[in-house]
Amino acid sequence: MKNISSFVGKSSLASIEGMGSAIAGMSGKRANPSIARSISSNSSKTWQPSHGIIFKDASAPGSPRLLSTTTVANHEQNLAYHSYVEDNYVLANAHVENSKTRRAKVAKEEILEPEITADVQELADEIEEDPARKELPKSELAYQMTEELFTQAKEAAPETPESYWSHTLYRGPEEDGVPKKVKIHYCRSLQTTEETLKRYFLGQKLIGFDIEWKADARVYDGAKKNVSLIQLATEERVGLFHIALFPQDKVSQLVAPTMKKIMEDPEVTKVGVAISADCTRLRKYLDIHSVSIFELSHLYRLVKYSASQEYGLINKRLVSLAKQVEDHLHLPLFKGGSVRSSDWTRGLSIQQISYAASDSYAGYHLYNILESKRQALNPMPPRPFHADQNKPISVPTPTPTSTKKPTRSRATQDYPLLDPKPSLKDLKPALEVPFKAATEIEIDPDIEEKISTSHRPPWRIHCSQASKPSIIVPEKTSQAQPALTPDDSEASCIALAADVLIVLHLGANPESKLTRPILKDYFIWYHNDNLSISEIFNLFTKPGARTAATGTQRIANHILKAISCDNLPFDRHRLRGVLKEIPEEVAWAKYRGLVEAVDTAKD
């Protein structure tokens, strides 16, 4: 402790107490009172030796919103009874307008950077003024959102449970004078799974599909961690089949015969987002060879860009479920927060059950609404092929008078621009890794260590004791300019600060499974917002040991894993840049929650 105190010097902002407070904010836990005190909210995020150790306060801009609920109004259950087998629970949701549950407590959303590009602002204005989003979405299905419940959700305070889209908003035909509600079957054994599938799902021609797995599952962890929960949805019910809780461990004792039959039946269409990657997990860990799987992103892009005649934007890039729900079901989808990253190998809470049920049920309704919109187009384009057929999307033939070129403003509707502050990203286009269809490769949790991608040329960094590192853009030459060796004291100071935070974080989170190298890369990135991934790599890698082909990808994976596993804070603008460092199929397979959080952000 004396060494740190002497290193800090006379700085009034830096203290071990301040770092303890910062760690407490990032980990979501209370710091030890003897360690955690206050820290100035105006402190810089970049290391400056002349100022001592300065860290960003947990309440400063950049941290994601954390949603905590004491009760979940839309998800309260008024019926929980044993079905025909003892551990197959059928849950019918309470009528929202009659529930007297307490209002969920929502943490105050931290303010992001005030600067917004003209393109993104134009998009935000367009979305806000779009009258279609204020209307109740209609389909030909018997189960629909009621006008009353839809209006209540629209008028609810933003970011509260009542404001989100959910299967609880849907009502079906009346039974004994009462509209039917969507039922949830939560099955925790092979026997109940088999009987539920036979009784309610066998014979259906369209099924919404999704899976969940343990966030830190590795390739060698087995089926229960890599395919923890399978969700199937029809119009009137959702089945949650909790593989991780089955008492047996052999694959043959985890797969219900009817589950395998449904997934391998070419006459049954299974719909979802990133469904190819999900079905790869089924094949790899459960020996289920799924066919007739349909990627909703393909239909979403076909409908959207055929209507606007921007045919060049019709491709196979994935679009998050949350964005599709907001665009076509006209309500925001709760993206999960801590629920998505929770341990899916354990028994589910009511909040987890409702979250898991909504994902697969949303896919079912999205398919029907998108299909109706496709059929209404003139000329009507053909429906995209099943993803397992690996065929291109048939694009309508444009006429010279009707063709529009894709504009930057339109393109940002799916992928918002990066941080608008002056940076290297403004001087050189960000690297985009082409997306390879998930059906062509086997997604391995460790695949990022095996894939080589091209990288941007290194930037020369000039470090000064009195100021932040300044970036010098190299002139175009026939050979890449080598990175200059940074001032060792500057790098040492940043590294020391990260080491202190690692100690405090592990002390506050003794159950954390993150290694020190992972945490070090995260803390250096998070507290130095002027450093890009490549600059961090150049700054802390010895010239003789540099392997740029995988180095920046390794740092990016460390940052994403730290955020996912320990729910550490992040800035959405900067996280977009981190996600661009790894192949898109890897990002969707391992960090789907972060991809969706960035993809749907309106900042």
N, C-alpha and C positions, 0 to 999 in steps of 0.2 A: 504493500500500500504506500510505503514511503517513496518507492521509485516512481509511482504514478504521480504522487503529489509533487515531487520535485520536477517531474516532467511538465506538469500542467503550469507551474509557475504562478504568476499573479493574476491569471485570468479570472474574472468574476463570474463568467458564464459557465465555465467548465468545472464539473465536480463529479465525483463518483455517484453522489446522490442524484444528480441530474441524469446520468446515464441509467441508473436504476429506474428512474421514472420513465425514461424513454422505452426501456425494455418492457416495463410493465404495460405500457400502452400498446406496444407491438404484439405482445404475447396474449393480451386479453386477461392477464392476471394481475393481482395486486402485488406490488413490490414490498419487500420488507421495510417497515417504517424506519428502521435505522439506516436504511440505504436510500430509499426513494424519497425524494423531496420534489421541488419544482425546478423547472428549467425554462428559460426564456423562450417564448413562442416565436421570437424574431431571430433566433439564432440561425446561422447559415448551415446549409447541408454539406458544405465542402470543407475539407480539412485545411486550416491555415495555422502553421506553426506559431506565428506571432500571437495568436489568440488562444492557444491552448486547445483542449479537446472540446469541440462544439458539436452538439447533436441536435437534430430536429426533434421538436416536441411531438408527442403522440397526437396532439390535437391540431397539428399544423396540416396544411393542404397535402393531399396525396394519398392518405390512407383510405382504404375502401370502407364503405358503409357496413356496419355490423348490425344485423337484425336479430334482436333477442325478443322472445315472446314468453309471457307468463301463461297466456292461453292463446289459442289460434281460433279466432271467431268463426271463420268460414269452414274450419276443419273439425269443429266439435262434433262428436258423435252422440246420437241419441238412441242408437241401437247397437248392441254388441252381444251377440248370443252365439252359442255353439250351434253349428250346422249339423249335418248328418254324421260328421265325424268330429271327435272332441277338439282337435286343434285347427279346424278350418273355420276361421272367423269371417262372418259376413257383416260388413259395416255399412249402414245407410246413414247419409249425412243429415245433420239437423237443418231445418229450414232457417236460412240466414236471417230473414227479417224478424223471426220470432225469438231468436237466441238472445240471451241477456248476459253474454259472456263479457268479461273485462276486455278493455281495449288493449291491443298489443303495445308494448313499449318499444319504441323505435329509437335507436341511437341517432343523435343529430348528425346529419350528413356533413362531412367535412368539405369545405369549399375547395374546388379545384382551381387551376390557373384561370384567370379572368379572360385571357386572350383566346378568341375562337376565330378560326379562319372564316373567310366570307363564304366559302363553299359549305362548311358545316353549319354555319348560322342560317344560310339559305335553306338547307335541308331541314333544320329545326323549325323554321317558320312554316315551311311547306307541310311538315307533319302536323304541326299545331293547328293549321288552318284547314286541313283536309277534312271535309264534312263526312266522308265515308267512314272515318274512324269513330264518328259519334253515333253511327247507326248500328242497330242490332244485326250481327251477321246472320244470314239466312242460309239454310241448306235444305235438302230434301229428306233429311233424316227425321225419325220420329222424336228423338231426344233433341231438344233445343234449349238455348238459354232463354229464360223468360224475360219479357220487357222490364218487369219490375226489378228482378235481380241484376240485370245488366245495368239499368239506370243507377241502382244503389252502388254498384261497383264503380261506375263512372264518377259519381258524386262523392265517393269516399276520399278521405285525405290521402294524397300520394304516399307511397311506400308503406302503407298499413296493410295488414292481411286482407281487409275488406276490399282493397283496390285491385287485387290481382285476379287474373283469370284462374279458374279452377273447375274441376269436374263437379263441384258442389253447386254450381250455378245452373246445371242442366236438369230439366224435368221431362219425363216421358208421358205416354198415354195414361189416362186416369185408371185407377184400380179401386173400386168401391168408393168412387167420388174423390179420390186423392191422387194427384199426379205422382207417378213413380219417380224415384230418385236413383241415381247411379249407385250400384252396389259394389263393394270391394271385398274380394276373397283373399284373405291372408293365410297362405298355406305354409306350414313349417315341417312337413314330412313328405316322404315319397308317396305314401298311400293317399293322403288328402289331396296332393297335387294331381295324382292320376284320376281320382274320382271327380275332382272339380273340372279338370280339362275335358273329361268324357261327357260330363253333364252339361256344361255351359259353353265350351269353346270348340269342340269337335263339330265339323260341318260348316263353320263360318268361312266365308270366302274372303273376308278382309279383316285383318287384325293389326292393331297398333302394337308396336314392339319397342322395348328398350331394356337395357340391363344396367346394373350398378355393380361396382367392385370396390375393394379396399384401396384407398388412395395410394398407399405405399406398397402395393402388391408387386412382387417381382416374378420373373418368368418361372422360377423354381418353387414358388409358394403353393402351387396346386390350384385345383378348380375352385375350392370354396372361397379363396381370397380373390381370384381373378374373375370369377363369375358368381358373385355373392347373391345377387337377386335378379330374377327374370320377371319382366312385367309384360303382360299381354292385355289388350283392351279390345272390347267390342262396343257396340253402341250403348248397351245398357249395363255393362259391368266391367270391372278391371280385376285381373288376377295377379297377385303378388306371390311369387313362388320363391321362398327364401332358402335357396340351396345351401347357404352357409350354415343353416341351423339343422339341416338333416342330420340325424344321428350317425349315419354311415359315412365312410370316407371314400370307398371305391367309386369310380366313375359309373359303373353299372348300377350302383345303388343311389346315384344322384339324379339320373335322367329318367323321368317318367316315360314309359313307352309312347303315350299319347303326345307328350311334348315333342319327342323326336319325330313322330308321325306328322304333326302339324307343321313343324319347321322344315321338314324335307318334302312336303307335299307341293308339287308345282301348281296345283289348282288353288292354293291359298296364298294370297298376296299379303306379305308382312311389310308394314310401312314404318318409317322412322327417319331420324336424322343421324348421319354418320353410321348408318346401319351396317355397312360392309365391315367396318372395323369391329362392331359389336358381334357380328356373326363369325368373324375370324376367331374371336375368343371362344365362341361356342364350339367351333370346329376343333380348335387346338386343345381345349381343356375338357370338353364334354363329348367329343366325337359326334357332334351334331352338324351335319352338312346341309346348311340352309339353302333353299332355292326360292325363287320368286320373291326376292327381297327388293323393296322399292325405296329409293332415296328421295325424300320429300324436297330436298334442295334443288334437284333437277326440275321438278314440276314447278316449284316456286319461281325459278329463274325463267323458265319457258313462259309462264303466264305473265309475269311482270314485264319482261322485256319484249315479248311479242306485242303486248298492248301498247307499249311506248315506241315500238318499231326500232328498238336498239338491239338488233339481232346479234351484234358482236359481243354482247354481254351474256348471251345464253351459253353457258358452259357448265362444267361439273364441279365448280368450286362450292364448298359447303357453306350453308347459311344456317346460323344457329336457330335452334327451336324457339328460343325466346323472341327473336326478331320475326320469325314467321307467324308466331301467335299474335304478336302485337299488330302486325300488318293486316292479318286476315281474320282474326278473332276479336280484334279491336280492344284488347285489354293487355296490360303487361303481364308477363309470366314471372312468377317468383323464381329467381335464378338460384336459389338454394342457400347462399351464404354458407354458414357453418354446417348446414344440413347436408349439402352435396359432399363435403369433405369429411363427413362423419364416418364412423366405423360401421360399414354395412355388413360386417360379419356378426354383429350382435343383433339382439331383438330390436324391432323397430318401435319408435314412439309414434303417437298419433300424428305428429308433425311430419315425421319421415314417411309414414304410410301415405298421407295425403300428397306429399311432394312426389313420391314415386308414382302414385296412381295418376297424377295430373300429366306427367310426361308422356306416358303411352296413350292416354286418352286424348291428349291434344293432337298427337299424330294421327289418330283415327279421324277426328273432325277436320283437321287441316287437309287431309287427302280428299275428303268429300267436297269441301268448299273450293279447293283449287281445281278439282276436276270439273265442277260446275262452271267455274270461270274460264277454264280452257275450252270447254264446249261452246261457250258463248262468244268466243273470239271469231272474227271473220277476216280472213279464212281461218278455219279451225286447224291448228297444228296437231300432229299426231302426239299421243301421250308418250313420254319417255319410256324406254325399255327398262326392264328390271335391271337392277345394278349388277346382279350376278351374270347377266348376259354380256356385260362390258361392251355395249354398243354406243355409238355417239348419239347425242340428242338431235333429232331431226328439226332443223331450223326452217321456218317458212322462207320461201324465196322472195326477197325484197324486190320491189319495183323501183326504178330510178326516181320516181316522183315521191315515193313514200319513205325511202331509206333515210334514217338519221344516223349520224355518227355518234358513238358513245361520247358523252361529255364528261368532264371531270366532276362536275356537280352531280351528275347522275351516279357516277361510279361510287361516290362517297356515301351513297345511301346504304350500301352494304358494308363498306369498309371506311370508317371515318378517318380523316387525315391525322397524321401524327402531330405531336406537340408543335404549335405554330411559332414558338419562340425561335429566334435565329440560332441555327445549329448546323452541324454537318449534314443533317438530313435535308436541309434546304438547299445545300450546295450540290448534293449528289443524290439521285434517286435511291430509295431504300431497296435493298436486295429482296427479290421475290423468288422463292423456291417453287418451281413448277410442281403442281399437285399430281401425283400419280395415283390412279384409281386403286382404292384399298383392296379391290378384288385381285389385283395383280401381284401383290406382295403379302407376306404374312407379317402383321404388326407384332413386333417383339418389344417388350418393355425396355430392352436395352438397345434397341435399334439405333438410337441416336449416337451411340458410341461407334457404330459401324458404317454410318453413311457419311460420305465425303461430299461437301458442297463447296461451291466457289465462294470467295469472300472478297470484301472490299479491300483495296490497298491500304496498308497501314498509314496512319497519320503521324506526323512528327510532332512531338510534344515538348514544349519548352516550359520547365518548372522554375518557379521563383519562390523564395522564402517569404516574400511579402504579398504575393497575389496568387490567385487560382491559376492552374496550368492553362496556358493559352495554346490554341490550336493553330497550326500553320498548314494550310492546304497545299499539297505538293503540286508542282506544275506537271503537265502531261509530258511524259518522256517515254522512250521505248522500254525502259526498265522501271520496275517499282522502286520507289524511294525507300531506303531503310529507315526504321524508326530510330531517332536519337536516344541515347541512354539518358533517362531522367535523373534528376538530382536524387541521390539515394536517401537523403534526409527527408525529402518530401514523401517518397513512397513509404519509407519506414514509419513516418508519422501516421499516414492513413492506415497502414497495416496494424500498427499498435492500437489505434482507436478501435479497429474492427475486432482485434483480439480481446479487448476489454469488454466489448458488447457480447462477444461469444460467451465469455465466462458468466456474465450476468444473465444472459438468456438461458443458458443451461442450468444455472442455479435456480431460476424462476420456473423452469420447465424440466424437471428431472426426468420425465417420461419421454422427452423428445428423442427421436431416433436419428436426427440429423447429425452428420459428421461435421467436424470443424471446418474442413475445406468448403463444404456447401454453405455453411453459415457465413464464412469469411467473404466469399464472393457476393452473397446477398447483402451483407452490411456495407461493403465497399460500394456496391451499386446503389443501394437505397439512399445512403447519406452523401453521395457525390453526384448530384444530378447533372453536372456538366461533363461527366465521363460516359462515353458510350461503351458497349461491350468490347469492341475492338481496342479501344483506348485502355480499358482496364487490363486486357490481355497483354498489350504492349508494355504497360507500366509495371506489371508484376511478373513478367516472364523473362528469364535470362535470354539474351540474344541467341546463345548457342543451343538453347533447348526449345526453341519455338517451333510449334507445329500448327500453323495458322489454320490449316484445313479442318481441324477438329477442336482447336483451342477455344474459339469464341462460342462454338456450339456447346462445349462442356460447361462454360461459365453460364450460358443461358439456361441450360438444364438445371444447374445448381440453384439459380435464382428462382426458377419456376417450382422446383421441388420444395424449396424452403417455404415459399408462399403457400403451396398446396398442403403440405404436411403440418405446418405449425401455425397456419392462418396468419401469417405475417402481413403487414400493410404494404401497399404498393400504390404507385401513381399510374393511372390507366394510360395516360399518354405515353409514358416511358415503357410500360409493359408491352405495348404494341410492337415497339422496336425489339424487345427481347424475344417475342414470339416469332418474329421474322427470321431469327437466327437458326431456327430448327425447321425441319421439313413439316409441311402442313399436316400430313397424315399422322406424324408423331404427336404434334400438338393436339390434334383432336382425340387421339387415342389415350394420351396420358394426362392432358391438362384441359379437358373439355370445359370444365367450369370457368377457367380463366379465359379461354377463347371466347366463350359466350359473354362473359362480363365485359370484355373489351369490345366485342362486336356490337353489343346493344347499347353501349354507353352513349349518352347524348351530350357529352361534354366537348 
